[in-house]
Amino acid sequence: MTGARKTALIAAALFLLNVGVNAPLFLPGEQKYRDSIEGGYASMARFVSEHPNPFGWNPLQYRGLPTHDWYLPVLPYTGAAAIKLLPMLKPEHAYRLIVVTLTCLGPVTLFLFLAGFTRSRRWPALTALIYSLCSVGYLIYPAVKADQGFSYVPWRIQVLVKYGEGPHNVGLMLLPLALLACWRAATWRSQTSVVLAGALLALVTLSNWVAAIALAWCVLMMLLAGAVSRAETGFRGRRLLAAAGLAYLLAAFWLTPRYIGTVFFNWPTDAFGYRVDNLKYVLAAGLAVLPLALAAVFRRRPQQYVLLYLLVCFAGFAWIVSIHYWWRVDIIPEARRYAVEVEMFLFAACGEWLRRIVPSAAGRRRDWTLVTAGFLFAFVSAQPWNYLTRTWIMLRPEPRANTIEYQVAERVAALQPQGRVFAPGGTRFRLNSWFPLQQLGGTFESGLRNRGALHLAYQVQRGQRRPIASRSCDALNMLRAAGAEYAIVHGPGSREHWRDVQNPELVTALLEPVWKEGEDAIYRVPFRDLANFIRPVELPPGIPVGQHSGYIEPYIQAMEDADRPALTTRWDGVNALEIAAPSVPAGMLITLRVSYDGGWRATQDGQPIPIATDYLGNILLTPRASAGPSRVRLHFSGSRQQMAGTLVSLLAAAWCIRAVRRERRRLREA
């Protein structure tokens, strides 16, 4: 049997093993852990399957946002393809099949990465096998052990099942392939290797931001390890940098400067209020000191470049994760999420160390090595036994109809709301994976440029800096200003995991209940339309939250003025809407409770009119006075940066195809 066939056979065996032990995760239904955000990602896949235009508008979340700004594209569009190809399955189930399948490929790509680096199969296969079944995070970090739940699974599987970290797992699976391609691009003399490395770097980056940052660290460490081993390997860092530059050109259609800047400035706020201070600067220096110290140790051992590379990658991830779990300090935002990278590189480094030391060890030294390895395996052997025997029972999903989130979502969908739904907690993540209803909240805020909906929703939930006597009126005003028609509220005794409405009895005091069961209820909010006429003086003079919540009262009074002509709003697809007015009084503006974005254009009876925003983040139109009926039409299109980035990516892809073809032709002629 050839070496390639042996490698393929081992890879297939590892994949089938992972599919077998994780078989319950392929089943339909809802995960038993109710703090999972899997439904948020599934909602993206469902929406994209119906509206794939990346330059379009998504009206379902945060009062609307550009589809491009919602999330990185790899998993939503892959999930959308699965939904289209498997129409017999529920959308959330089709999405899960994709994510779990790709997660099961994680040990396979780790094996291929190590085998490609070391030109060996035995130790990489053993490393991938242990990585499939064991998790050292439970042994190293008490907080991880405390988060184990009711059944043991490796930590990379636990974050998928309990927290819904599908995109991170997909990025983790692609990471070893990208790194192997990068190494070959830097050590081979081939344009095809640079093109492949650039494509895989772009693919990882477009999968998940956490995986993209992990990839950036690993590429930097490859430059360091490659410089140390240049005489041994012929490493050329400029080729790796060329692959990184090509990766950005290929990803420029999505990673526009504006999008990157938005995420960069939003992420610290959304990551539990991350703040930089002097202590974090000092601790961040360890990210430079540790790799440089390891490089100095290995400088006279260039033949051990693989072990050096794995150790410097591991050192960086272990440093930030250990500081978080042991001292509760985040050197970077959401440092805890890199625990899966810690495990992967720790297993890889240990496997490489054993590969190098066991064959060359003799006598007592070899015996001690084997005994140590045996004790370590025995120490964690309870993990795979638990995994293989209990997971089949404990992690089977339950029917979605049994969950309170689906029950309230189904009932509010039956009401056929014309306005929006205020759905807090886990319901907001799952709602749009089941029903295409417009909601005030949404799934992920990192790409939002217009955060007006967040301000209003947070004020409803927390009533920040307002007296108790004002909370009920404030909540009603905020909901009406956001265009809500129904509000879902989970009380303190609800089965909902996140009960994030503080003092729900105050929020619902002025609302009409339409359904209630135990601590869960649906309330009707007074709603007429998404648009109405308003005078400039009635607009809030500032963001109407906190101690300035009273700013919104004239705005609400304008909505209730029966003497003004009533407007009728109608969506035409997802990228356009029309406002019909019986007349347009002079001096009046139109406020439209849809999030403003620079991609919106407005016309009145075919002629352009000014479009702006207010402190609520809503669209504000300046129509021309008209004594008779008039129609205002709005249309959304992508930004110039998106168009330019798409052109750049298409040109880069065309160059890649041409370069690969030319090289293949040259090799055939040689």
Number of C-alpha atoms within 10 A of each C-alpha: 5 7 11 8 10 12 18 14 12 17 21 14 15 23 21 15 17 22 18 13 19 23 16 16 23 18 16 19 19 21 22 17 16 20 17 21 23 28 26 22 26 29 28 25 28 29 20 22 20 11 17 16 15 20 19 20 26 24 23 23 23 26 27 23 23 23 23 23 25 21 23 19 22 18 24 25 20 16 29 27 19 22 25 15 11 13 10 9 14 15 24 25 22 25 30 24 17 20 25 22 18 19 27 24 24 26 28 27 23 29 30 24 21 26 18 17 16 15 12 16 18 14 21 27 24 14 23 24 19 18 22 24 23 23 23 21 18 19 12 13 16 13 13 17 15 9 13 17 12 12 16 26 26 21 23 24 23 17 20 21 24 20 16 25 21 28 26 25 26 25 28 31 22 25 27 24 23 26 20 21 25 28 25 21 28 27 19 17 12 15 18 19 22 27 26 22 29 28 24 23 30 24 21 28 27 21 24 24 17 20 25 21 14 21 23 15 16 23 21 16 23 26 20 18 29 25 20 24 23 15 11 14 17 13 23 18 21 12 23 26 19 16 27 23 14 24 25 22 23 26 24 23 20 24 23 21 12 15 18 15 13 16 19 13 13 17 17 17 14 15 14 10 10 16 13 12 9 8 10 14 12 11 16 17 11 15 19 12 12 15 22 16 12 16 24 11 11 18 17 11 14 20 15 18 23 20 20 28 24 24 22 28 25 23 19 24 25 22 18 26 26 19 16 18 18 12 9 12 19 21 24 18 20 18 22 20 17 20 21 23 21 23 22 23 21 21 24 25 23 17 21 21 16 17 16 14 13 14 9 10 15 12 7 9 13 15 13 13 15 15 12 12 14 11 11 11 14 11 11 17 14 12 20 19 14 14 18 15 13 15 20 16 10 13 21 19 18 14 13 14 13 11 17 19 25 19 14 24 22 15 13 24 15 9 10 9 16 18 23 27 31 26 26 24 19 23 27 24 24 25 28 25 24 18 16 15 21 24 28 26 26 26 22 17 20 21 25 20 21 20 17 22 28 18 17 27 23 19 23 25 19 18 26 15 13 17 10 10 9 14 26 20 17 25 26 20 22 25 25 25 22 29 27 28 21 28 26 25 28 28 19 16 10 16 16 22 16 15 18 18 22 15 16 19 13 20 23 23 14 15 19 14 16 14 14 14 10 10 13 20 19 25 21 19 24 18 19 18 20 23 22 24 24 23 15 13 9 15 21 19 14 13 17 21 23 18 12 14 24 17 17 23 18 16 21 18 13 17 21 14 13 9 7 16 14 18 19 16 19 14 13 12 10 15 19 19 16 18 20 17 19 15 17 23 16 12 13 18 20 21 23 23 24 23 26 24 23 12 15 19 17 22 18 20 13 10 10 14 17 13 19 16 18 17 13 28 24 23 19 24 22 16 24 17 14 13 10 10 11 18 19 21 23 19 17 19 18 19 18 11 17 21 16 14 22 20 16 18 21 17 14 20 18 11 13 21 13 12 16 18 13 14 14 14 11 10 9 8 7 6
